[in-house]
């Protein structure tokens, strides 16, 4: 069987100017998204890591609220976490456990009048430190109870 010859050279030209422009625009849009939203997710990673470090310490339940906040602030300072995550630390004491919650929301301008809202909710319950960082308690019930 003989090899077939291509029909024409036009079929072998590759991508057109408009095709390349589209590829570059999609790549640029993706790069913009990563550069704008990436730092918030890096901070969220360090928030989770800070709670995990705190969960490995012995006697967290016996620490005062200011000592817990100081430990987290020290970790956040070392890892350059600033702004909302550092301000959003809440400590709720129960009969048999202490809940350290870092629940915050960030609004990041993407371009012109388009903003992206990101919500982060990380919790450490000293009764279940192995389940660190996933929200186990709905804090909305505490907020509603405090309003009355």
N, C-alpha and C positions, 0 to 999 in steps of 0.2 A: 504494500500500500504506500503510495507516495505522500510526502508531507504536503499539507495544504499551505498555500501562500496567503498572507494576509490580504484582505480585499483592497485596503488602501492605507496610505500612511496617516490619514486623518483619524483612523480608528486607534492609532498608537500614540497620539499626541500627549495624553495625560490630562491632568486637571486644567481647567481654564482659569483665567484671571478671576472670575467670579467665584469659582470653587475655592481657590486659595484664599480669597478675601473672606468667604464664609468660614473657613477653617480657622483663620487668624482671629476673626471676631468671636467665635465660640471659645477659643483658647483664652482670649483676653477677658471675656466675661467670666470664665471659670477662675482665672487668676485673680480677678477683682473680688469675687466671692470669697475665695480662700484668704486673701490678704485682709479683708474686712472682718470676717467672722472667725478666722483662725485663732487670733489672740484670746477671744472669749472662751473658746473650747480648751485652749492651753491652760487658762486660769481655772476652769472647771476641773481639769485633770489634777491640778495642784491642790485644789480645795478637797477633792476626794482623797488624794494622797495624804494631806494634812490630817483629815479625820481618821484615816487608817493608822497613821503614826500615833495619834492620840489614843486610839483603841488598844494599841499594843502596850501602852504605859500602864503600870499597875497603880491602882488607887485613884483613878479618874473620878470615881464616884465620891471620894473623900475630898477632892479638890474644890476650892471655892470657885464661884463664877468668874471672878477676876483672874484667878490662876489659869483656868481653862482658856479664857480669852487671850491671856498673855502667851500661853504656849502656842495657840493658833497664830497669833500675830507674829511671833518669832518665826514660825515656819513660813508664813506668808511673806514676811520681809526678806527672808533668805531666797525665796523663789519668785520674788518680784510680783506678788499678787496684790493689786491695789484696787481701790474703788469699792464697788458694790459687794463683792464677796467678803471683803474684810469688815464691812459695816453690817452685814446681814447675819452675823452670828447671834443665835438665840439659844438660851439654855433653859430647859424646863425640868424641874426636879419632881420626881414622883416618889411613891412610897418605897419602891424596890429598884428604881433605876433613875438615871439621868439621861435626858435627851438633849443632844447638841445638834441644832438644826442650822443649816446655812441654805436659806431659800431666798433667791433673788431673781430679778428680771432685768435684762439688758435690752436697750433699744439702740440699734446700730444703724446709722444712716448708710444706705447702700449707694444710691446716686440720686441726685436732684431731690425729689419729694418722696422717694421710696425708702422706707425703713424696714428693718428686720427686727422682730421681737424674739428674744431667746429667753427661755425660762429654765432655771437650774434649781434643783431641789435635792440636797444631800443631807443625810441624817446619820447620826451615830447614837444608838441606844446602848447604854452600858450593860443592860440586861442581856442583849444579844449582839456582842461585838463582832461575831463572825458574819453577821448580815450587814456589816458596815456599808454605809453610803447610799443604800437604797431607801427611799422614804417608806417607813413602816407606819407612821402616825400622820393622820390628816390634821394639820395645824389649823385649818379653817374652823374646826369645832372649838378650839381654844380661843380664837379671835372673836367668834360670835358670842361665846360665853362671857368674855371680858367686856363686851360692849353693853351687856345688860346690867 
